[in-house]
Amino acid sequence: MNLPRRHLLLAATIWPLGVHAHHGWSSFDADRPIYLEGTVRKVRWQNPHAELSLELAAGLKLPADLAQRPVPTQTAPVDGRALLAKAVLPTRKDRLWEVELAPLTRMQAWQVQEIRPGAQVSVVGFTLREEKGDPVLRAEYLYVDGKAYGLRSSPA
């Protein structure tokens, strides 16, 4: 297929903008679940996945009841109870984190309403290996407005 040169130039300048913040899933440490909670500052409700900028609560602590929180059943085999029991706080001290949620079709399958700036949420997920690079978390479980969502796969 031969595209006019102006289309190729346009694609070359736009394409990097859309993939800048996306990380491959293999970059995340699935053996070390992290707990975050705070206030949503920015929302990008778009594909390849929805994203939140989350400002962590001052004095963030693991909730005493974290291991007893609801873990919705997913189509993927996830041991949610073990994952929550293993969750720790991040070692890095960044107050603002980028949280990668799921693709919009999966968010719709879970019936997650679009999250707005100012909302209070908590997430359990995975950071980049050894917490290197940007403060990014891939969400496994999302807790918002008293509801729990599993984001690895569709609801079972």
N, C-alpha and C positions, 0 to 999 in steps of 0.2 A: 504494500500500500504506500503510495507516495503522497505525503502531506505537504502542503505549501510550507515554505520555509518559515513564514511568520507564525504558523500554528506550532511548529516544532520549537521555535524560540519562546513562544508563550508557555508551552508545556514545560519547557526547561526552567523557566523562571517561577512558575507556580508550584510545580511538583514538590520541591524541597520544603515549602511552607507547610504542606499537609502532613509530612512524615517526620518533621523535626522532633516532636515530643514523643513519638511512638517508640516503644521499646519492645523487642522480641521477648516472648514469655520465658525463654530459656535463660535470660539475663537475671531472672528473679530467684531468690533463695527460698525454695518451697519447703525447706527443712526448718525455717525459722519464722513462724508467724509473728507479725507485729500488730499491736493494738494502737489505734489513734482515735482521738475524739476532739471535736472542736466545732468551730463556726465556719460555714461555707462562705468563702469570699468571692469566688468566681465559679461559673458553671459553663461548660461547653457540652451541650446536649446534641452531639453529632457523632457520626461514624468517623474513624473506625471503632470508637467506643466513647461513651460519655466520660467526661472528666470533671473533677472538682478541684479547686484550690482550697485547701483546708487549713485554717489557722488553728493550731493546737491550743487547747485550754491551758492556762497557766497552771503549773504544778500538776501536770498530767500524771495520773496514777492508774494502775490496773484496777478495774472494779473487782470487788471481792466476789461478786456473783458471775463473773465473766464465763466461767466454765459451765454455768447453769443456764446461760442465755439460750433462747430458741435457736435451733439450727434447722432450717427448712430442708426438706428432702429434695435432692436434685437428681437429674438423670445421670450425672457423673458420680462415680463412687468416691465420695469425700467423707472421711471420718471427722465430722464437724465437732463432735465433743472433744476428741483428742486434740484437734487443731486449737480450739479455744483454751483448753487446759494448758497447752504449750506456749500460748501467746505471751510475748514480752513487750516492753516498751522499746522504742528505738534508742540506740546509743548516741546517735547524733543529736545535736541540740537545736536544729532548725525549727522555727515556729510555723513556717508555711510549707505545706507539702502538696504535691500534685498527686491526686488519687485517680487512678485509672479504673473505671467501672467496667461495664460490659457493653457490647454492641447494642444499639438501640432496639433491635428486634428482640434481644434477650431481656432488656429492661422492660419492654412492653409485655413479654410473656410473663414476667414476674409482677406485672401491673404496678411498676414503680412510677409514681407521679414525678414529673420533672421537678428536680430539687432547685430551690431558689436561693440566692445569696441571703445570708442571715440565718439559714436553717442550722439546727444543731444535729450533727450526725456522729456516729462512731463506726469504725470499720476495723476489720481484721483482715490482714492480707500479707503480702510479701514485698520486701524491698529489694533493691538491686544487691547483688552479692557483696558481702562485706560492707554494705551501706556506702559504697563508692558512688561518686558522681552526684547527680541531682537528688534531692529528697523526693523520691517517687515511691508510691505504694500501689501495687496491683491488688484490688479489693477481691477478697474471697467471700466475705460476708459484710453486708451493709445493714446498719440499724438506723432507721429514721422514723420519726413520728410513732414510736412504739411498735414498729413492724420490722421483721427480719427478712432479708433477702439473700439467697445464695446466688452468687454471680458467675460461678465457673461454668454452669450449664443451665439448661432449662428446668423449670419445676417438674418434679416427678408426679 
